[in-house]
Structures are given as C-alpha cells and as structure tokens.
Amino acid sequence: MIRTETVTRTSVLATIGIFTACAGPLTLVESPSVRLTQIESGHLSFNRQTFVLGFDISNPNSFPLPVQVLNYSVQIAGQQFASGKTEGAFTVPANGDSSFAISVDLDMMQQTSGIGSLLRAGSQGQVPYELNGSLTVDIPFTQAIPFSNKGTISLVSGL
C-alpha cells in the first residue's frame, strides 16, 4: 500500500514537471539584428512631412524567419520621431539579410521643436538614433521577438 502511494506521488510529480516544462517559454529562435539604415524626407506640406525609413534585418538562425508584423519605435537625438506597426509579410532567409522600407507621415505641428528644427536644417552630419521594437514571426509557439539598436545616421532630403 505504501509502495503504491509512493509510485502514484512520483507519477503525479513527474507529470506536473512535464507540463510545467512544456508551458514555459520556448526560445528556439535567436533574436535577429535590426538596423535603421535610412531616413529620407519626401513630400512636404504646410503641416505634414513624409519620410521613408529603411531597415536591414540579419537573421542568425539556420532557418528562414517569416515575419508577419513589425512593431517599431524610432528616437532621433533622444526625442521620439516615429513609431508604428507594419503588417506586410516578408521572409528573412536563413543566416541571411533582408532590407525593407516603410513610409511614415509625421504631423510637424505636433513634433517637438528640437526634432522639427533638426529636420528643417537637413542635418549635415550624423545624428544619434535609437530603434526598439519586436517582430512577430509565423513560427508555431514563438512569441514576439524583441530587438533594440542604437547608432548614428544622416538625414537625406528626397526633395
């Protein structure tokens, strides 16, 4: 009787351990490197400015990353510049790189004066940026993959 009780307890504990291990986050996907490569100004109106943001993604994994959603936030010179979500699906090849660009419209009346003057001046040199966000990939049981990068970039006028 005592032996049956011990076996039952051991079985229950083993089952709980297996379910606990399965319920934990599975991190089989190594985080890709995402860099901001371009900020190009485009169409300008009285209160709106269009910009094209260029990105490079490097996939360190031995399998392709089918990206479904990209959430991003870009700061320039320590001030919020642009943020958003793009739902265009693309695939980053295994151990490879991919580039893409998105267009953003900014309300220049709502931008801080520091960003506005920086953009209007068409900065001749490099400006510091910070990029944060996450990638949602079409791989079962994989949560959104966060990314973060800092660097410098020059602003390009497309006008």
N, C-alpha and C positions, 0 to 999 in steps of 0.2 A: 504494500500500500504506500509506504513512504517512497519507495523507488518510483512508482507511477507518478506520484505527486512531483518529484524532482524532475522527471522526464517532461512532464507537462509544463512546469515552470520554465525549464530550459527551452522548450519548443516555443512557448509564448514570447520569451525574451528574444530569441533568435528571429522570430517573425517581426516583432517590433523593430529590431535593429535593421532588418532588411528594408522595411517600409520607411524608416527614418532615413536611411541612406538613399533610397530612391526619391524621396521627397525633397532632398536638399538640392541647391542649385548645381546644375551640371555645367561646368565650364570647359567644354571641349574646343571652343572657338577662341583663338588668340586674337586679341584686340588689334585691328588694323591701324595704321598710321594715316591720319587725315591732315593735309596741309592746305592752307589758303595760299593760292598762287597768283591771284589776280583780283584787283578791284578796279574796274574800268567804269568811268562815268559815261552815261549815254544821254538820252533825251532829258532836256531841262525845260521846265515851265516855271511860271511865277512862284509856285509853292511846292512843286514836286520835282524830284530828281530820280532818274532810273540808273541803276548800277548793275553791272554784271560781275558776279563773284565766281572766280574759278577755283576749283579744288582738285587735288590729287589724292588718291587713296592707294596705299600699298598694303597688299594682303600677305601676311606672313604665314598663312595656313597652306597646307598641302592639298586643299580643296577649294573650289570657287566659292565666293560669297555672293549669293543672290540678294542684293539689297532691295528692300521694299520701301522703306521710309527712312529719310534722313532728317533729324532734328538738329538745328544749329543755332548758335548764338555767337556773334562776332563783336568784339570790342576793338576800337581803334583809339590809341593813345589813352587807354584807361577809361574810355566812355563807350556806352552802348551804341552800336552802329546799326546792326541788323540782326533779326532773329526770325526763325520760321521753321516750316516743315515742308519738305518736298516728298511727294508720293510717287515719283517716277521710278519704275523698277529698272535696275541695271545690274549687271554681274561683274564683279571684280575677279579676274582669273586667279587660279591657284598660284601662289608665290609670284604674283604679278601686280601690275599697277593699272589704274584706270583714272581718267580725267573726266570731269563734267563741269558745267557752268549753270548757274541759275541767275535769273533776273529778279531784282528787288526794286520796288518803288518806295522811296522814302518821302515823307511829308517834311519838307525842310523847315516849315514853321514850327514843328514840334521837336526838331533836333536841338540839342544843346548848342549854345553859341560856339563852344570850342570845336565841336565836330563841324558845324557849318562853316566856320572861318577856315578850318583846315582844308575842307573840301573845296571851298571857293578859291583858296590860294593855289590849289593844284600842287600841293607839296612837291618840292624839287628833290627832296631826299627820301630816305626810308622812314616809315612810321611804324611804331610797335603795334602788334595786334595780338589778340588772344581769341582762340577758337575753341568752343566747347560744344558738345552735343552727343548724339547717340545714333546708332544705325540699327534698324530693325531688319533682320535677315530672315529669309524663308528657309530656315533650317529647324526641324522639329525640336521642341524642348529648349530652344535657345532664347534667352531674354535679350532685350535691347543691349547693344554693345556700346559702352561709353567711349568717347575719345576726347582728347584735350591737346592743344598745341599752342605754343607761343612762338613768335618770330617777328621779323620786320618785313615790310612790303612797301613798294612805291605805288602811289595812286596814279592811274593812267587816265587821261582825258580822251574820250572817244569822240568828242565834238570837233 
